Amino acid sequence: MSAVRREEGRVRVAIRDSGCGIPADELPHIFERFHRVPQKGGEEKAGSGLGLAISKRILELHESIIEASSRLDEGTTFTFHLAPAALH
């Protein structure tokens, strides 16, 4: 699910999934390069741990921010706020 709306001159985009969620102690690290959240039961998932770091950097270059909130067994919401300059 996603939602888009204007807030204080910015566009706010929120994207939510209904996955397994991210543990609270992992949230501060998910935007670090090569960081991968350990999976339940030790299963390995494909990925390099670069996607969120790249997304964050691109948004920063556009004077925008990204944040995440999550609940275990309910899912994660990624929200980013696009600055007016990024909208043109």
N, C-alpha and C positions, 0 to 999 in steps of 0.2 A: 504494500500500500504506500502511496506517496501523497503528499499535500504540498501545495504551493500557495503562498500568500505574501502580500506586501506588509512590511513592518518597518516603521520609522525610516522610510526612504530606501530600504533594502528589500530584496526578495528572499523569503525564507522557504527553503525546500526541505521537507522531512521525508525520509524513506525508511519504512519499517518492515522488518521481516518477522516471521513467526517461528524462527529457528530455536536452537537450544540456548541461546543467550551467551553472554560473556561474563565470567566471574568479575566481581567488583575490583579485586586486586589486580586484574589484568587490564582493565579499562585505561589506566594512565599510560600504558605502554603500547596500545594497539596502533598508534600512528608512528611508532619508531620503525626505522628500516630493519627489515629481516625479522621482525618480531612475529611470532606465530603463537596463537593461544593454544595451550595443550588441550587435546580433545578428551572427552570422557572415555574411560576404558583404554586410554593410550593409543587409540587409533590414529593413524597418520592420514591427513587430508592433503591433497595436492595444493601447491602454492609456494610462493617464495617469501612471503611476508613483505612485499614491496607495494602492493596496490594501495593501501591506505596511506602510506608515507608519500607516495606520488600524488595521490588525490589532495592531501593536505598541502603539499608544496605548491601545486597548481593554484589552489584557492588562495594561498598566501600571496602568490605573485599577482593576484587580482584583488588584493586588499580585502580578502574575504576570510571567513573562519569556518571550521567544521568541528562538530562535537558529536559525541556518542553517549547514549544512555542504554542500559540493558537490564533485563531481568532474566535470571536463570529459568529455563524451561518455558519462557514466554516470548523471547525474541529481543532484537536490538533495533534501536532507532538512530539513524545518522541524520543530523540536521546541519545544513550549511546555509550561510547568509551571504548573498551576493551583494557586493558594494555597487553603487550606481555606475561606476566606471566599467565594471565587468558586464554590465547589461547592454552596452553599445557595441 
